[in-house]
Structures are given as structure tokens and as C-alpha cells.
């Protein structure tokens, strides 16, 4: 990202509530792609099934990914996330595609960059930004996957760092403006991702804004590794993030208390992109754009957010309704937080 685009991003965040796009997977499902479509010509003879590897579509079906990005930008999004949620070597191992991970990140970033630039050219007064999506991986560094062996881990911190660093470098090569470490359920994974991102910046001689977005895994308001939202923020604050926030989790109603908790203590921007309600018995999301936007309008009215979008179940229609609902309201004002010793275990500890 050029220095100019970084400054544009900061300026835009100060001027208005920025709109993040909605779900990529929800939109891909609309195309009802089969195994052959996922493989494309490039992976016609691949030795494993690849259907469901949505990130691969940035190579095999780039026009579909372009179309989805374009629909979100037309709906009013300021920020689009790259199609790289599972773009690490660790997650790609499910398809035997570790060797393709770097290329997937580069190509996904290039696609998003192209579409964002097209829309910026149409509306230069409203520049559009590309967030390189760094997902949580399908492994957790804090918790054993074996109930009979609580000390066992199926991934190490160093392995996570290596995978995340490679992904970050690919996203930067493809031209992203921002790195967003998202849907973090395990704080230790997030720490590995943060260390990897800063290491990649140092090696490449570049620095981009870093957004961090955790996820709440049950109605107690904690992430999977047991931390409260405030404790999660303190655990991540050493990275000097551009923003902190939450995504996925539950619908806007259930996520609001956690966002309020972060908004009260964070001296950085706050982001949120909840699911479109809770899934029904079929795993589908029934909350309409109007319902979702009506709930989120209260967040904006009460000054809780700087950036808002949608996660699972959300569509361009949801994003358009949200954008219209929050447009009348100014962005959250970053509070002046007194300097104190702030530590975090499962709970926050503030001394002084």
C-alpha cells in the first residue's frame, strides 16, 4: 500500500463509519459450483477432491470472485476482504495444496486490488480499500484436540508463524492495503499471526495498517481460549493495531455487549461484522437486511463503532442496508484512556 492510500484510509476512518463487505462463502454458495468448477483447467488432474476450497477459486474462477467483490462495492462497502480466509499452508493441507497457498494469496489480492481500483476510479471521493484476510487456521495452539491428552497440540507457535508469514507476504505482493487478522478464536493463534505479520513487514521494508478481529464462541462472551473481550484487547495491544473488534460469533443482538466492552477501553478504532442472526435448523441465516441493519443502527447511534460489515449469512443486500442505516451517524470517538498497567489472563487486570 502506498503511503497515500494509508493516509486516505486513516482520513476516511476519521470522517465516517467505514463499511466492510459481507460474507464471501455465502455468495460463493449461490453459484452452486461442482468439483469440476473448483478444479478449473489449472487443477483438472489434482489428486484430491477440492470442492469446498473457496480460496482456490481466486485461481480457477477469478471472474466469480471479481463479481462478488464488485457487488459488495456497489452495495456501499469501503473495505473488501481478500478471498483468503483459509489461505495458509496449514489450512490448505486439507486439500493437499500447501504448495499452492502462496500463489492463492497473491492472485486473490490482485483480484481484489483490481476491483477496488475500478470503483475508486468511479468514485474518487470515496476510495476503496483491500484488506488481506488472514484467518484463524483450522488448528488451535492453546487447546488439545485430544480429550485424553490435554498436553497435546497439533500445531506449534513456530509453525503458525511460518504459515502466517508466507500468507502475509503473498497478500502484500498482490497489493493489499491492510492486513486483517480475523475470526480469531484462540488468542495464541492471534499472537502468532501478529508476530508473523510484523516480521513480514520488517523483512519486506513495508508497514500496513493491521486490523484485528476476534470471535466469541458462546453466550458467556468469551473466545475459545477463555478470554473476555477486554482481556483479548489487552493481549493484542502490543501489536499497535489500527483497529480491534469482533466478527462472526452471533447476530448483532448477542454481539453488542462484547462490542460495548471493547469500545469502552480501546484507544484504537473499533470494527465489527456480525453474522446475519443465528443459523436455523438447516444452517442457513434468516435475518433480513432490514432486520440486521435496524439492530446495527443502534450501535452507530450510541457511538460504538468505526467500521461495520457482515459475516456469515450476510449479502450485498445486507451491506447496502447497513451502509444506509449508519450513514447519518458520526464514527466512534476514540477515548483518552489513562496510562496504567493493563494485563490479561482470562480476565483483564488493570493496576493503578
C-alpha positions as CSV (number, residue, x, y, z in Angstrom):
1,X,0.0,0.0,0.0
2,X,1.3,3.4,-0.9
3,X,1.8,6.0,1.8
4,X,-1.0,7.9,0.1
5,X,-3.5,5.1,0.4
6,X,-2.6,4.6,4.1
7,X,-3.3,8.3,4.7
8,X,-6.5,8.0,2.7
9,X,-7.6,5.1,4.9
10,X,-6.9,7.0,8.1
11,X,-8.6,10.1,6.9
12,X,-11.7,8.1,5.8
13,X,-11.9,6.4,9.2
14,X,-11.9,9.8,10.9
15,X,-14.6,11.1,8.7
16,X,-17.2,8.4,8.7
17,X,-18.2,4.9,9.8
18,X,-16.5,2.7,7.2
19,X,-18.3,-0.2,5.7
20,X,-16.8,-3.6,5.5
21,X,-18.1,-6.1,3.0
22,X,-20.1,-9.2,3.8
23,X,-19.7,-13.0,3.6
24,X,-17.7,-14.4,0.7
25,X,-18.7,-18.0,1.4
26,X,-22.4,-17.2,1.4
27,X,-22.1,-15.6,-2.0
28,X,-20.0,-18.4,-3.5
29,X,-22.7,-20.9,-2.4
30,X,-25.1,-19.0,-4.7
31,X,-23.1,-20.3,-7.8
32,X,-23.6,-23.9,-6.9
33,X,-20.2,-24.9,-8.2
34,X,-19.3,-28.6,-8.7
35,X,-16.0,-30.3,-8.4
36,X,-15.1,-29.6,-12.0
37,X,-15.7,-25.9,-11.5
38,X,-13.5,-25.8,-8.4
39,X,-10.7,-27.6,-10.3
40,X,-10.9,-25.5,-13.4
41,X,-8.3,-26.2,-16.1
42,X,-5.5,-25.4,-13.7
43,X,-6.2,-28.3,-11.3
44,X,-8.0,-30.7,-13.6
45,X,-5.8,-33.6,-12.7
46,X,-5.3,-32.8,-9.0
47,X,-5.1,-36.0,-6.9
48,X,-7.6,-35.0,-4.2
49,X,-11.1,-33.6,-4.3
50,X,-11.0,-29.8,-4.0
51,X,-14.7,-28.8,-3.9
52,X,-15.2,-26.5,-0.9
53,X,-11.8,-24.9,-1.2
54,X,-13.2,-21.5,-1.8
55,X,-9.8,-19.8,-1.8
56,X,-8.8,-21.8,-4.8
57,X,-11.5,-20.1,-6.8
58,X,-9.3,-17.0,-7.0
59,X,-7.2,-19.0,-9.4
60,X,-9.8,-21.3,-11.1
61,X,-12.8,-19.0,-11.2
62,X,-11.4,-15.4,-10.9
63,X,-14.4,-13.8,-12.7
64,X,-16.8,-15.1,-10.0
65,X,-14.6,-13.6,-7.2
66,X,-14.4,-10.3,-9.1
67,X,-18.2,-10.3,-9.5
68,X,-18.7,-10.9,-5.7
69,X,-16.2,-8.1,-4.8
70,X,-17.9,-5.8,-7.2
71,X,-21.4,-6.5,-5.8
72,X,-20.2,-5.6,-2.3
73,X,-18.5,-2.4,-3.5
74,X,-21.7,-1.4,-5.4
75,X,-23.6,-2.0,-2.2
76,X,-21.5,0.6,-0.5
77,X,-18.5,-1.2,1.0
78,X,-15.4,0.8,1.6
79,X,-13.3,-2.3,2.5
80,X,-13.3,-5.6,0.8
81,X,-11.5,-8.7,2.2
82,X,-9.5,-10.9,0.0
83,X,-10.7,-14.5,-0.7
84,X,-8.0,-15.9,1.5
85,X,-9.7,-16.9,4.8
86,X,-8.1,-20.4,4.6
87,X,-5.1,-19.3,2.6
88,X,-2.4,-20.7,4.9
89,X,-0.3,-23.8,4.2
90,X,-1.9,-25.2,7.4
91,X,-5.5,-24.9,6.2
92,X,-4.6,-25.9,2.6
93,X,-3.3,-29.2,3.9
94,X,-6.9,-30.4,3.9
95,X,-6.7,-30.5,0.1
96,X,-3.0,-31.4,-0.2
97,X,-2.4,-27.9,-1.6
98,X,0.2,-26.5,0.8
99,X,2.4,-25.7,-2.2
100,X,-0.4,-23.6,-3.8
101,X,-1.0,-21.4,-0.7
102,X,1.3,-18.5,-1.6
103,X,0.0,-18.3,-5.2
104,X,-3.6,-18.3,-4.0
105,X,-2.9,-15.3,-1.7
106,X,-1.1,-13.3,-4.5
107,X,-3.9,-13.9,-7.0
108,X,-6.7,-13.2,-4.5
109,X,-5.1,-9.9,-3.6
110,X,-4.6,-9.0,-7.2
111,X,-8.3,-9.6,-8.0
112,X,-9.5,-7.5,-5.0
113,X,-7.0,-4.8,-5.9
114,X,-8.2,-4.6,-9.5
115,X,-11.9,-4.3,-8.5
116,X,-11.2,-1.8,-5.7
117,X,-9.2,0.4,-8.0
118,X,-12.0,0.3,-10.6
119,X,-14.5,1.5,-8.0
120,X,-12.1,4.1,-6.7
121,X,-11.8,5.5,-10.2
122,X,-15.6,5.7,-10.4
123,X,-15.9,7.5,-7.0
124,X,-12.6,9.2,-6.3
125,X,-14.2,11.0,-3.4
126,X,-14.8,7.6,-1.8
127,X,-11.6,5.5,-2.1
128,X,-12.0,1.7,-1.7
129,X,-9.5,-0.4,0.3
130,X,-8.4,-4.0,0.2
131,X,-7.9,-5.9,3.4
132,X,-5.7,-9.0,3.2
133,X,-7.7,-11.6,5.1
134,X,-5.7,-13.8,7.5
135,X,-7.9,-16.4,9.0
136,X,-7.5,-18.4,12.2
137,X,-6.5,-21.7,10.5
138,X,-8.2,-25.0,11.4
139,X,-5.9,-25.7,14.4
140,X,-5.6,-24.2,17.8
141,X,-2.3,-23.6,19.7
142,X,-3.9,-23.3,23.1
143,X,-6.2,-26.3,23.3
144,X,-5.6,-30.0,22.8
145,X,-7.7,-31.7,20.1
146,X,-7.4,-35.0,22.1
147,X,-9.5,-35.1,25.2
148,X,-7.4,-38.0,26.5
149,X,-4.2,-35.9,26.3
150,X,-4.7,-32.3,27.4
151,X,-1.0,-31.5,26.9
152,X,-1.1,-32.5,23.2
153,X,-1.0,-29.8,20.4
154,X,-1.4,-30.4,16.7
155,X,0.4,-27.2,15.8
156,X,3.2,-25.2,17.3
157,X,3.6,-21.5,17.6
158,X,6.5,-21.5,15.2
159,X,4.6,-23.5,12.6
160,X,1.8,-20.9,12.8
161,X,4.2,-18.1,12.4
162,X,5.8,-19.6,9.3
163,X,2.4,-20.2,7.7
164,X,1.1,-16.7,8.5
165,X,4.3,-15.0,7.4
166,X,4.1,-16.7,4.0
167,X,0.5,-15.7,3.6
168,X,1.2,-12.1,4.6
169,X,4.0,-11.8,2.1
170,X,1.7,-13.2,-0.7
171,X,-1.0,-10.7,0.2
172,X,1.4,-7.8,0.2
173,X,2.8,-8.9,-3.2
174,X,-0.7,-8.9,-4.5
175,X,-1.3,-5.3,-3.4
176,X,-3.4,-5.2,-0.3
177,X,-3.8,-2.0,1.7
178,X,-4.5,-3.6,5.1
179,X,-3.9,-6.8,6.9
180,X,-6.8,-8.1,8.9
181,X,-6.3,-10.9,11.3
182,X,-9.8,-12.2,11.6
183,X,-12.2,-14.6,13.3
184,X,-9.6,-15.3,16.0
185,X,-11.0,-17.9,18.5
186,X,-7.6,-18.6,20.1
187,X,-5.5,-15.7,21.3
188,X,-2.3,-17.6,21.0
189,X,-3.0,-18.1,17.3
190,X,-3.6,-14.4,17.0
191,X,-0.3,-13.7,18.7
192,X,1.4,-15.9,16.2
193,X,-0.3,-14.2,13.4
194,X,0.6,-10.7,14.7
195,X,4.3,-11.7,15.2
196,X,4.3,-13.1,11.6
197,X,2.7,-10.0,10.1
198,X,5.2,-7.7,11.8
199,X,8.1,-9.9,10.8
200,X,6.9,-9.9,7.2
201,X,6.7,-6.1,7.3
202,X,10.3,-5.9,8.6
203,X,11.6,-8.3,6.0
204,X,9.9,-6.5,3.1
205,X,10.5,-3.0,4.4
206,X,6.8,-2.1,4.4
207,X,4.2,-1.3,7.0
208,X,0.5,-1.5,6.6
209,X,-2.4,-0.9,9.0
210,X,-3.3,-4.0,10.9
211,X,-6.9,-4.8,11.9
212,X,-7.6,-7.5,14.5
213,X,-10.9,-9.1,14.8
214,X,-11.7,-11.9,17.3
215,X,-14.8,-14.0,17.7
216,X,-16.9,-15.0,20.6
217,X,-17.7,-18.7,20.8
218,X,-20.6,-18.9,23.3
219,X,-23.0,-16.6,25.1
220,X,-20.7,-16.2,28.0
221,X,-19.0,-13.6,25.9
222,X,-15.6,-15.3,25.8
223,X,-13.4,-16.6,23.0
224,X,-12.5,-20.3,22.8
225,X,-9.3,-19.8,24.8
226,X,-11.5,-18.3,27.6
227,X,-10.7,-14.6,27.4
228,X,-13.2,-11.8,27.8
229,X,-13.3,-9.1,25.1
230,X,-11.4,-6.6,27.2
231,X,-8.7,-9.2,28.1
232,X,-8.4,-10.1,24.4
233,X,-7.8,-6.5,23.5
234,X,-5.0,-6.1,26.1
235,X,-3.4,-9.3,24.8
236,X,-3.3,-7.8,21.3
237,X,-2.5,-4.2,22.1
238,X,1.3,-4.7,21.9
239,X,0.8,-5.0,18.1
240,X,-0.3,-1.4,17.9
241,X,-3.3,-2.4,15.8
242,X,-5.2,0.1,13.6
243,X,-8.4,-1.4,14.9
244,X,-9.7,-4.1,17.3
245,X,-13.0,-5.7,17.1
246,X,-15.1,-8.8,16.7
247,X,-16.7,-10.7,13.9
248,X,-18.8,-13.8,13.2
249,X,-19.9,-15.0,16.6
250,X,-23.7,-14.4,16.8
251,X,-26.1,-11.9,15.4
252,X,-25.9,-8.2,16.3
253,X,-28.1,-8.6,19.4
254,X,-25.8,-11.1,21.1
255,X,-22.6,-9.4,19.9
256,X,-23.4,-5.9,21.1
257,X,-22.4,-6.4,24.8
258,X,-18.9,-7.6,23.7
259,X,-18.5,-4.7,21.3
260,X,-19.6,-2.3,24.0
261,X,-16.9,-3.7,26.3
262,X,-14.1,-3.3,23.7
263,X,-15.4,0.2,22.7
264,X,-15.1,1.5,26.2
265,X,-11.5,0.5,26.7
266,X,-9.8,0.5,23.3
267,X,-7.7,3.6,22.3
268,X,-7.8,2.5,18.7
269,X,-10.6,2.2,16.1
270,X,-13.3,-0.5,16.7
271,X,-14.6,-2.8,14.0
272,X,-17.5,-5.3,13.9
273,X,-19.0,-7.6,11.4
274,X,-21.6,-10.0,13.0
275,X,-23.4,-12.8,11.4
276,X,-26.9,-12.2,9.9
277,X,-28.6,-13.5,13.0
278,X,-28.3,-17.1,14.2
279,X,-28.4,-20.1,11.8
280,X,-31.7,-22.1,11.6
281,X,-32.0,-25.9,11.7
282,X,-30.6,-26.1,8.2
283,X,-27.6,-24.0,9.0
284,X,-29.0,-21.0,7.0
285,X,-29.4,-17.4,8.1
286,X,-32.8,-15.9,8.0
287,X,-32.2,-12.4,9.3
288,X,-33.3,-9.9,6.6
289,X,-31.2,-6.9,5.6
290,X,-33.7,-4.6,7.2
291,X,-33.6,-6.5,10.5
292,X,-29.9,-6.7,10.7
293,X,-29.4,-3.0,9.7
294,X,-32.1,-2.0,12.3
295,X,-30.1,-3.6,15.1
296,X,-26.8,-2.2,13.9
297,X,-28.1,1.3,13.6
298,X,-28.3,1.4,17.4
299,X,-24.6,0.6,17.6
300,X,-23.8,3.6,15.4
301,X,-26.3,5.9,17.2
302,X,-24.6,5.1,20.5
303,X,-21.1,5.7,19.2
304,X,-19.7,2.2,19.5
305,X,-18.1,1.5,16.1
306,X,-15.8,2.9,13.5
307,X,-16.1,0.1,10.9
308,X,-19.1,-2.2,10.4
309,X,-20.0,-5.0,8.0
310,X,-21.4,-8.5,7.9
311,X,-20.1,-12.1,8.3
312,X,-21.8,-15.4,7.8
313,X,-25.2,-15.2,6.0
314,X,-24.7,-11.5,5.0
315,X,-25.0,-10.5,1.4
316,X,-24.7,-7.3,-0.7
317,X,-28.3,-6.5,0.3
318,X,-27.4,-6.7,4.0
319,X,-24.3,-4.4,3.4
320,X,-26.4,-1.9,1.5
321,X,-29.0,-1.7,4.2
322,X,-26.3,-1.4,6.9
323,X,-24.5,1.3,5.0
324,X,-27.7,3.4,4.7
325,X,-28.6,2.8,8.4
326,X,-25.3,4.0,9.8
327,X,-24.7,6.9,7.3
328,X,-26.3,9.6,9.4
329,X,-24.1,8.9,12.4
330,X,-20.5,10.0,13.1
331,X,-17.8,7.4,13.8
332,X,-17.0,6.4,17.3
333,X,-14.7,8.9,19.0
334,X,-11.5,7.2,20.3
335,X,-11.5,7.7,24.1
336,X,-8.5,9.0,26.0
337,X,-7.5,6.0,28.0
338,X,-5.3,6.8,31.1
339,X,-1.9,5.1,31.1
340,X,-2.0,2.2,33.5
341,X,-0.6,-1.3,33.7
342,X,-3.1,-3.4,31.9
343,X,-2.6,-7.2,31.9
344,X,-4.7,-10.1,30.8
345,X,-5.2,-13.7,31.6
346,X,-8.7,-14.9,31.1
347,X,-9.9,-11.7,32.8
348,X,-8.4,-8.2,32.4
349,X,-6.3,-6.8,35.2
350,X,-5.8,-3.0,35.5
351,X,-3.4,-1.7,38.1
352,X,-3.3,1.9,39.3
